[in-house]
């Protein structure tokens, strides 16, 4: 699969996963939340 997405699209996808609790466990959720913070900082 060769799918290119923008940082904003990735950010939205990650936020949706956290909001819908579509994560493996609490550690996975924290990793995704950390990624969200980093992406937000980089695209501002």
MIBAMAR-927438 format. One record per residue: residue number from 1; x negated, y negated, z of N, C-alpha, C in turn; residue in three letters. Coordinates in Angstrom, 1 decimal, padded with zeros to 4 digits, always signed. Atoms other than C-alpha are relative to their C-alpha. Example, Ala and Ser with C-alpha at 12.3 -4.5 7.8 and 13.67 -1.06 7.14 Angstrom:
residues 2
pt seq: 1, nc1: -000.9, nc2: +001.2, nc3: +000.0, cac1: -012.3, cac2: +004.5, cac3: +007.8, cc1: -000.9, cc2: -001.2, cc3: +000.0, type: ALA
pt seq: 2, nc1: +000.9, nc2: +001.1, nc3: +000.0, cac1: -013.7, cac2: +001.1, cac3: +007.1, cc1: +000.8, cc2: -001.1, cc3: +000.8, type: SER
This chain:
residues 44
pt seq: 1, nc1: -000.8, nc2: +001.2, nc3: +000.0, cac1: +000.0, cac2: +000.0, cac3: +000.0, cc1: -000.9, cc2: -001.2, cc3: +000.0, type: UNK
pt seq: 2, nc1: +000.8, nc2: +001.2, nc3: +000.1, cac1: -001.5, cac2: -003.3, cac3: -001.1, cc1: +001.0, cc2: -001.2, cc3: +000.2, type: UNK
pt seq: 3, nc1: -000.9, nc2: +001.0, nc3: -000.2, cac1: +000.7, cac2: -005.9, cac3: +000.5, cc1: -000.7, cc2: -001.2, cc3: +000.7, type: UNK
pt seq: 4, nc1: +000.6, nc2: +001.2, nc3: -000.6, cac1: -000.5, cac2: -009.5, cac3: +001.1, cc1: +001.1, cc2: -000.8, cc3: +000.6, type: UNK
pt seq: 5, nc1: -001.0, nc2: +000.9, nc3: -000.7, cac1: +001.3, cac2: -011.7, cac3: +003.6, cc1: -000.8, cc2: -001.2, cc3: +000.5, type: UNK
pt seq: 6, nc1: +000.7, nc2: +001.2, nc3: -000.6, cac1: +000.5, cac2: -015.1, cac3: +005.0, cc1: -000.1, cc2: +000.1, cc3: +001.5, type: UNK
pt seq: 7, nc1: +000.2, nc2: +000.0, nc3: -001.4, cac1: -000.5, cac2: -015.8, cac3: +008.5, cc1: +001.4, cc2: -000.3, cc3: +000.7, type: UNK
pt seq: 8, nc1: -001.3, nc2: +000.3, nc3: -000.6, cac1: +002.9, cac2: -017.3, cac3: +009.2, cc1: +001.0, cc2: +001.2, cc3: -000.1, type: UNK
pt seq: 9, nc1: -000.9, nc2: -001.2, nc3: +000.1, cac1: +004.7, cac2: -014.2, cac3: +007.9, cc1: -000.4, cc2: +001.1, cc3: +001.0, type: UNK
pt seq: 10, nc1: +000.5, nc2: -001.0, nc3: -000.9, cac1: +002.5, cac2: -012.0, cac3: +010.0, cc1: +000.4, cc2: -000.4, cc3: +001.4, type: UNK
pt seq: 11, nc1: -000.4, nc2: +000.5, nc3: -001.3, cac1: +003.2, cac2: -014.2, cac3: +013.0, cc1: +001.5, cc2: +000.3, cc3: +000.3, type: UNK
pt seq: 12, nc1: -001.5, nc2: -000.3, nc3: -000.2, cac1: +007.0, cac2: -013.9, cac3: +012.5, cc1: +000.2, cc2: +001.5, cc3: +000.2, type: UNK
pt seq: 13, nc1: -000.2, nc2: -001.4, nc3: -000.1, cac1: +006.7, cac2: -010.1, cac3: +012.1, cc1: -000.4, cc2: +000.5, cc3: +001.4, type: UNK
pt seq: 14, nc1: +000.5, nc2: -000.4, nc3: -001.4, cac1: +004.7, cac2: -009.8, cac3: +015.4, cc1: +001.0, cc2: -000.5, cc3: +001.0, type: UNK
pt seq: 15, nc1: -000.9, nc2: +000.5, nc3: -000.9, cac1: +007.1, cac2: -012.0, cac3: +017.2, cc1: +001.3, cc2: +000.8, cc3: +000.1, type: UNK
pt seq: 16, nc1: -001.2, nc2: -000.9, nc3: +000.1, cac1: +010.1, cac2: -009.9, cac3: +016.0, cc1: -000.3, cc2: +001.3, cc3: +000.7, type: UNK
pt seq: 17, nc1: +000.3, nc2: -001.3, nc3: -000.6, cac1: +008.3, cac2: -006.7, cac3: +017.2, cc1: +000.1, cc2: -000.2, cc3: +001.6, type: UNK
pt seq: 18, nc1: +000.0, nc2: +000.2, nc3: -001.4, cac1: +007.8, cac2: -008.2, cac3: +020.7, cc1: +001.5, cc2: -000.2, cc3: +000.5, type: UNK
pt seq: 19, nc1: -001.4, nc2: +000.3, nc3: -000.4, cac1: +011.4, cac2: -009.6, cac3: +020.9, cc1: +000.9, cc2: +001.2, cc3: +000.0, type: UNK
pt seq: 20, nc1: -000.8, nc2: -001.2, nc3: +000.1, cac1: +012.9, cac2: -006.3, cac3: +019.8, cc1: -000.6, cc2: +001.2, cc3: +000.8, type: UNK
pt seq: 21, nc1: +000.7, nc2: -001.0, nc3: -000.8, cac1: +010.5, cac2: -004.4, cac3: +022.1, cc1: -000.4, cc2: +001.3, cc3: -000.8, type: UNK
pt seq: 22, nc1: +000.4, nc2: -001.0, nc3: +000.9, cac1: +009.3, cac2: -002.4, cac3: +019.1, cc1: -001.6, cc2: +000.3, cc3: +000.2, type: UNK
pt seq: 23, nc1: +001.4, nc2: -000.3, nc3: -000.3, cac1: +006.0, cac2: -001.4, cac3: +020.8, cc1: -000.2, cc2: +001.3, cc3: +000.6, type: UNK
pt seq: 24, nc1: +000.3, nc2: -001.3, nc3: -000.6, cac1: +004.3, cac2: +001.8, cac3: +022.0, cc1: +000.1, cc2: +000.0, cc3: +001.5, type: UNK
pt seq: 25, nc1: +000.0, nc2: +000.1, nc3: -001.5, cac1: +003.8, cac2: +000.7, cac3: +025.6, cc1: -000.4, cc2: -001.4, cc3: +000.4, type: UNK
pt seq: 26, nc1: +000.3, nc2: +001.4, nc3: -000.5, cac1: +003.0, cac2: -002.3, cac3: +027.8, cc1: -001.4, cc2: -000.5, cc3: -000.5, type: UNK
pt seq: 27, nc1: +001.4, nc2: +000.5, nc3: +000.5, cac1: -000.7, cac2: -002.4, cac3: +026.7, cc1: +000.1, cc2: -000.4, cc3: -001.5, type: UNK
pt seq: 28, nc1: -000.2, nc2: +000.3, nc3: +001.4, cac1: +000.4, cac2: -002.4, cac3: +023.0, cc1: +000.7, cc2: -001.4, cc3: -000.1, type: UNK
pt seq: 29, nc1: -000.7, nc2: +001.3, nc3: +000.0, cac1: +002.8, cac2: -005.3, cac3: +023.8, cc1: -000.9, cc2: -001.1, cc3: +000.3, type: UNK
pt seq: 30, nc1: +001.0, nc2: +001.1, nc3: -000.4, cac1: +000.0, cac2: -007.3, cac3: +025.5, cc1: -000.9, cc2: -000.3, cc3: -001.2, type: UNK
pt seq: 31, nc1: +000.8, nc2: +000.2, nc3: +001.1, cac1: -002.2, cac2: -006.8, cac3: +022.5, cc1: +000.7, cc2: -000.8, cc3: -001.1, type: UNK
pt seq: 32, nc1: -000.8, nc2: +000.7, nc3: +001.0, cac1: +000.5, cac2: -008.0, cac3: +020.1, cc1: +000.2, cc2: -001.5, cc3: +000.5, type: UNK
pt seq: 33, nc1: -000.1, nc2: +001.3, nc3: -000.5, cac1: +001.1, cac2: -011.0, cac3: +022.3, cc1: -001.3, cc2: -000.8, cc3: -000.1, type: UNK
pt seq: 34, nc1: +001.3, nc2: +000.6, nc3: +000.2, cac1: -002.6, cac2: -011.8, cac3: +022.3, cc1: -000.2, cc2: -000.4, cc3: -001.4, type: UNK
pt seq: 35, nc1: +000.1, nc2: +000.3, nc3: +001.5, cac1: -002.6, cac2: -011.6, cac3: +018.5, cc1: +000.8, cc2: -001.2, cc3: -000.4, type: UNK
pt seq: 36, nc1: -000.9, nc2: +001.1, nc3: +000.3, cac1: +000.3, cac2: -014.0, cac3: +018.4, cc1: -000.6, cc2: -001.3, cc3: +000.4, type: UNK
pt seq: 37, nc1: +000.6, nc2: +001.2, nc3: -000.5, cac1: -001.5, cac2: -016.5, cac3: +020.5, cc1: -001.2, cc2: -000.4, cc3: -000.9, type: UNK
pt seq: 38, nc1: +001.2, nc2: +000.3, nc3: +000.8, cac1: -004.7, cac2: -016.3, cac3: +018.4, cc1: +000.5, cc2: -000.5, cc3: -001.4, type: UNK
pt seq: 39, nc1: -000.5, nc2: +000.4, nc3: +001.3, cac1: -002.7, cac2: -016.6, cac3: +015.1, cc1: +000.5, cc2: -001.4, cc3: +000.1, type: UNK
pt seq: 40, nc1: -000.6, nc2: +001.3, nc3: -000.2, cac1: -000.8, cac2: -019.6, cac3: +016.5, cc1: -001.1, cc2: -001.1, cc3: +000.1, type: UNK
pt seq: 41, nc1: +001.1, nc2: +000.9, nc3: -000.1, cac1: -004.1, cac2: -021.3, cac3: +017.4, cc1: -000.7, cc2: -000.3, cc3: -001.3, type: UNK
pt seq: 42, nc1: +000.8, nc2: +000.1, nc3: +001.3, cac1: -005.7, cac2: -020.7, cac3: +014.0, cc1: +000.8, cc2: -000.7, cc3: -001.1, type: UNK
pt seq: 43, nc1: -000.8, nc2: +000.6, nc3: +001.0, cac1: -002.7, cac2: -021.9, cac3: +011.9, cc1: +000.4, cc2: -001.4, cc3: +000.3, type: UNK
pt seq: 44, nc1: -000.4, nc2: +001.4, nc3: -000.3, cac1: -002.2, cac2: -025.2, cac3: +013.7, cc1: -000.9, cc2: -001.0, cc3: -000.4, type: UNK
